[in-house]
Amino acid sequence: MAFYAFYVVAIVVLILHFTGWLKRNNLEWIVLVLAVATFPAVIYL
């Protein structure tokens, strides 16, 4: 279940990134956090 929740969050962050919402609100660092969190999520979840 946590695996699917992680992917839902990842898809939402990517959509917000490509629409420019993250850059406008100075939250572009969330994409980097998501990239770092991908490997542990795939290995442990």
N, C-alpha and C positions, 0 to 999 in steps of 0.2 A: 504494500500500500504506500509506503514512504517513497518507493521508487517512482511510482506514478505521480505522486504529489511533487516530487522534485522536477519531473519533466514538465508538468503543468506550469510550475514557477519559471522554468527555463524558457518555455515558449512565450509566456507573458513578457518576460524581460527582453527577449529578442524582438518581439513586436514593438515594445516601447522604444527599444534602441533604434530600430529601422524607421520608425515614424518621427524620431527626433525628440520625443518627449523627455527622455533621460538627459539629453544635452541641454535642453532648455531649462531644466530644473536642477542642473549641476549634479546629476546622479549617475554619471557615466561610469563611475567606479563599480557600480553593481555588476556590470558586465564582466569586469575582471574578477570579482569575487565569485561569480557564477562559473567562470572558466576554471578557477582554482578548485572549486567545490565539485566539479564534474568527476574528477578521477576517484576521490574517495567514495562518492555516491555510487559510481559504477562498480567499484570493487566490493564495498561493504553492504550495499543494498541489493 
